Amino acid sequence: MKTYAFELSGEHDTLPRCEALALAEIFSASFQEISFMDQCLIIEAQDLDVQTLGSRLALTHRIIEVLAICDALPGALSGALRLIELPRKKYLIRARRIKGASPRADEVEREVGKILFSRGYKADLKNPEMVLRAIITCGKIVIGLEVAKTDRSSFEARRPHLKPFFHPGVLMPRMARAMVNLSQARAGERLLDPFAGTCGILVEACLIGIQGIGIEVQASLVQGASYNLAGLNCCLILGDAKRLPLKNATIDAAVLDTPYGRSAKIKALSKEHLLEESLAELHRVVKRGRRMIILADGPIDGLLMDAGYEIVERHTDRVHRSLTRHIFVCRN
């Protein structure tokens, strides 16, 4: 077992941790959570596929193989650094303090450099052979080798208004990817979005090797969204979420942002009727024991339990003054 630290983003209070844990569960032989500090999750894992996690995670900056955890005091850091074993490679040290935690990042970097120099290690700021990373948070310093780094800039390049087809009221790419990751869908599996819209969720799924299936009731959205899906392994169908054209237990996971807001068009007797019918259909087509991630503009716990789902997690995401998303991680 190795110990890993996830340097989490501060974009949400609960989602970054749960996204990392969801992927650790399916991309390791076994794991356990050790501790959770502000923007730092620490786990022990056996055979963790850190490269796959690095390519998938949306709400994590880096994954670090932990070498030492100590109190955030110069003496404690020095003592920990004298005990760790490192390859004889040229290194770069970078530290990050969370929300003004002490000491400052540059102080930690200087201390690390001083101790490693005394032990015969050489730094190389331009072409390091290994990167050391320190996280300063909650009175602790977590230091280790950087083993994976997420490409967060790629999400910025896929912002909704930069895509070939745009429609208001959609998820941002990082949030869409996080929802896909919470579903625990693997590459090659089938993920369904029965309210596909502009297909932002499906784009994020397909980019990590998942086969996307989208259902959308509005013909204009189907036509426009097809441009967003160009070159991706996705099937987009004009259809009704209340009557899915799919066989029983043929879908591995589902992620759906249910209709709400002024831009949403509901083709049903009411929004509640639409949810009741579509949730029943999802229960039919998703494989037993697999996950569905359901976003709504209010609590729908009763509807989910009536439809036969087990609610594994609940999250809220305040978008603006008049909209708070309720995120439900469910098991079929």
Secondary structure, DSSP 8 states (H G I E B T S, - for coil): -EEEEEEE-SS-SSHHHHHHHHHHHHSSSEEEEEEEETTEEEEEEES--HHHHHHH-SSEEEEEEEEEEEESSHHHHHHHHTT----S--EEEEEEESTT-SS-HHHHHHHHHHHHHHTT--B-SSS-SEEEEEEEETTEEEEEEEEEE--THHHHHT-GGGSSS--SS---HHHHHHHHHHTT--TTSEEEETT-TT-HHHHHHHTTT-EEEEEES-HHHHHHHHHHTTTSSEEEEE-BTTB-SS-TT-BSEEEEE---STT----SS-HHHHHHHHHHHHHHHB-TT-EEEEEESS--HHHHHHTT-EEEEEEEEEEETTEEEEEEEEE-
